[in-house]
Amino acid sequence: MTELARVAVVGAGRMGAAMVSRLVDAGHPVVVYNRTTAKAEQLGERLGVGVAATPREAALNADVVVVSLADDAAVRAAYRGPEGLVAGLAPGTVVADTSTVDPATLQDLDADVSAAGASLLDSPVSGSVASVEAGSLLVMAGGPGGALDRARPVLQTFSQRIVHLGALGTGSTMKLVVNSMVHALNAALAEALVLAEKAGVDRSVAYEVVASSAVAAPYVAYKRASFENPGDAPVAFALDLVAKDLDLARALADRVDAQMPQLVANRLLVQQAVDAGFGEADLSALAVFLRGGRR
């Protein structure tokens, strides 16, 4: 029987915590680190996993390090310094970074990881917390194929499909491409639903029609409760992070000279909602903002 990989998870936010749960259920020995120690400790108590005081400590003895952090600054801070995860890496370890960041950030960190004899993958995911819990995420991987083969059994605990896109950075590039489309769909769904309501169509009936139409993407299905009952919606993806994603996509577009006028319009709408107090609200709250609401 093949011994299961020892896994360190750096970042115990919504997605990271759900990944830990899947890994534990699959039998992997897991150690978790989170900047807010209480979150990691709560996870440790609930799931019986080890809790590390630093990223370096988490990475020690790990075969695979899964990183799930909010932004580029958090990623850089977790990797570097005497207590950063790079300091704990052993030769042969694979770091699979699922964070949504600028491709250039991980390309820059690759030298640090390689100097430790380890391998870095950018392996961002498409899906929600519910997708993690169902093991149905899409992983968009960039980096060495051999490293991906070693990390694959770990990534498969919470994913349905893994696509190897090419060199390091291609996974993060594709994540920004996908998220620019998701956020465009979210904005279109919000404004169309509000239009239907203001024109006299019941919200649930309008949503049923949308969910049965040509635009019935998986996103439309799994965000239904959030759009129909916004007061009860948990925060799955905050509008502050939507703004961050769109800024990253815009920066990438500028570097490669790609025209993205819809992204520009969506970013403006998101900023208006954030300025109205919706920054920490779920992205579906764009509909609440468009109804004239404030927080």
N, C-alpha and C positions, 0 to 999 in steps of 0.2 A: 504494500500500500504506500503510495507516494505521500510524503510528509507535506502538510499544508504550509504555505508560506506564512512567515511572521510579518505582520503588517503594522506599520505606524500610520496613524491618521493625524495630520496636522490641520486643525480647523474643525471645530465641533459646532458649527452653525447648523442651520436647518438641513442642508444637503449633507454636510459632513457627518452629522449625528445619524441621519438615516443610513448612510453608507456603513457606519460602524455597526449598526444593528444587523444589516445584511451580512456583513463579514462574520460577525459572531454566530449568526444562525448557520452559516456555512462551515463553521468550525475553526476558522482562522484565529490564532493567537493575536490579539490586538492590543496596542498601546495607543492612547490618544493624548494629544496636546491641544490646548486652546488658550489663547491670550487671556481670556476671562476664565480664571481657574475654576470658578464655581460651576461653569457649564460642563467642563471636563469631569469634574468630581461627581456631578449628578449623573452623568452618563456612565461613569465607572461604577457607581453604586447600583444603577438600574440594570446594567448589562454585564457587570462583573469583569470589566476590562481594566488594564493597567492605565494609570494616569501619570504622565510625565510632567516635570516642572518646566522643561525647556524643549524647543524643537530638537536640539542636539540629543538630549536624553531620549526623546521619542524615537529618533532614527537609529540609535545604538541597537545593534543586533537585528534590525529589520531587514527582511529580504526585499520588501516593497514598501515605499513610503508614498501614501496617497495624500496629496495636498488639496485642500478645499478652502480657499480664502477669498475675501471680498474684492480686493483690488490689487493693483500693481505694487503700491507702497507696502501693503501687508505681506505680499509675496516676497519682496526683496528683504524685508525685515526678518522674515522667518528663515530665509536661507543663509543670511550672512552674519558675521560676527562670531565671537568665541562660543556663544550658546546657540548659534544657528544650526539648522539641520545638516548643512554641508559638513560641519565639524563632527557630526556623528556618523557619517556615511562610511561604510566599508566597501572595499573593492567588490564589484559585482552587484551591488544594490541598485535597484531601479527606482527612480523617483517619477511617479505618475502624477502630474499636476493637472487637476481638473478645474482650476480657477479660470475665470474669464478675464484675460489680461491681454495687453498688447503683445503680439508675437515677438517683438524685439526684446521684451523683458525676459522671456525665457531663453531666447538666443544669447542674451548677455550673461545669464546665470549658468549657461551650459558649460562654460570654461571652468567655473568653480566646481561643478558637479564632476566633470570629467577629470579634473586634477585629483579628486579623491578616489578615482578608479571606478566611479559609479556612472550610471547612464540616466539621462533625463528625457522624459517624454512629455510633450504637451498633449493632454488627453481630456480636454473639456467635454462636457456632456450636454445633450439636449433632452429636456424633460423637466419634470417637477419633483417635489418631494414624494408625491404619490407614485411617480414613475420609479424612483429609487426603491420605494417599499415594494413595488411589484416586480422589481428586477427587469424593468423594460426601458432603461435609458439607452440612448444612442451615444456611443463614445466616438469622438473625432480625434484620431491619434496622429501625431507627427513625431518623428524621431526614428532611431535605429530599429530595424525589424526584429533583430535578436532580442533587444530589450523589451519590445512589445510582446514577443512570445513568452518571455519570463513573467511579465506582468499580467498577461491575458487571464489566467485563472482567477486572479484577484479582481480585475475589472469585470469579469463575467458574473461575479456575485451580484452586481447591481445593474447589469446592462443586458439588453437583448441583442444588440448588434455593435460590433466594433469595426470601424472603417479606418484602415491605415492610408493616410492621404499623402505621405511622403516625408520629406525632411522635417526636422524640428522647426516649428513655427507654422506649419500648414494646418495643424489641428486648431490652433488659436485663430488663425485666419478664417477658417471655415466656421468656427463658433461665432465670430463677429458677423459673418455673412448671414448665418441662420438667425441670430438674434435681431439683426436689423429687420429681417422679414417678420419675425414674431412680434416685435414692437410695432411694426407697421400694421399688422393684422389686429393687434390689440387696440390701436388708435382707431382703425376703421370700424371695428366692431363696436367700440364705445360710441362713436359719433352716429353710426347707423341706428343703434338701439335707441339712443336718445331722440333721433329724428322720428322713429316709429312711435315712440311714446308721446312726443309732443304733438304728433298728428293724430293721436287718438287710439292707437293700437295698444292693447294690453302688453305689458313687458314680457310676461311669460309666453304669450302667444307669439309675439314677435321673435323671441329667441328660438322657439320651436321651429319657426319657418326658416330662420337663419341656419339652425343646426341640421335642417333637412335639405338645404340648398347646395348649390355648387361650391360654396365657400366653407362647407362643413369640415374643416380641418380638425385634427385631434385636439388642437388648442381650444377650438370653439366648444368641444364636448367637455373637456375637463375644467374649463373656467365657467361653466354654466351657473353653478351655484353662486359663485362670486359676483357675477353680473346681475343675476336675478335677485339676490338678497345681500346687497353690499354691506349692510350693517352686521351681518353674521360672518363675513368672509375673513378667514385667517390671512395673515400676510405671507404669501408664498414668495413674492418677489417685489421688493419695494421700489417705488418710483425713483428714489434716489439712485438705485442701482441701474435702473433703466437709463437714466441720464448718463451714468458712467459708461454703460455699454455703447450708447449712441455716440458719445464723444470718442471712444476708442475706434469705433467703425469709421467715423468721420476722419480721424487722424490717419487711419490706414488708407482710406479713399484718397485723401490728399497726397499721400506718399506715392501712390500708384496712378494718380491722375484719373480716378474714376468719378464720374458725375453721379451724385445721389441726391437729387432734389427732394424726393419724398422723405429721405432721412432728415434733411434739414428742416422740413415742415414738422415732422414728428418730434424732433428735438425741441423745437419752439413750443409745441403744445405741452410736452412733458415739463418744460421749464415753467410754463404758466401755472401748471398744476402744483409743482413744487413750491413756487412762490406763494400760492394760495394756501399752503400748509399741508399738502398731501405727500410730502417727501417720504415719510415713513409708512404710507398707506400702500396696500397692494396695487399692482399696476392696473387692475380692473377698476380702480377708483377714478380713472380718467372719466368714466361715465358719470360718476357723482359730480366731478368738477364741471363737466359739460352741462349738467342740469342746473348749474349755478350754485353748487354747494361750496362751502368753505369749511376748514377745520380749525 
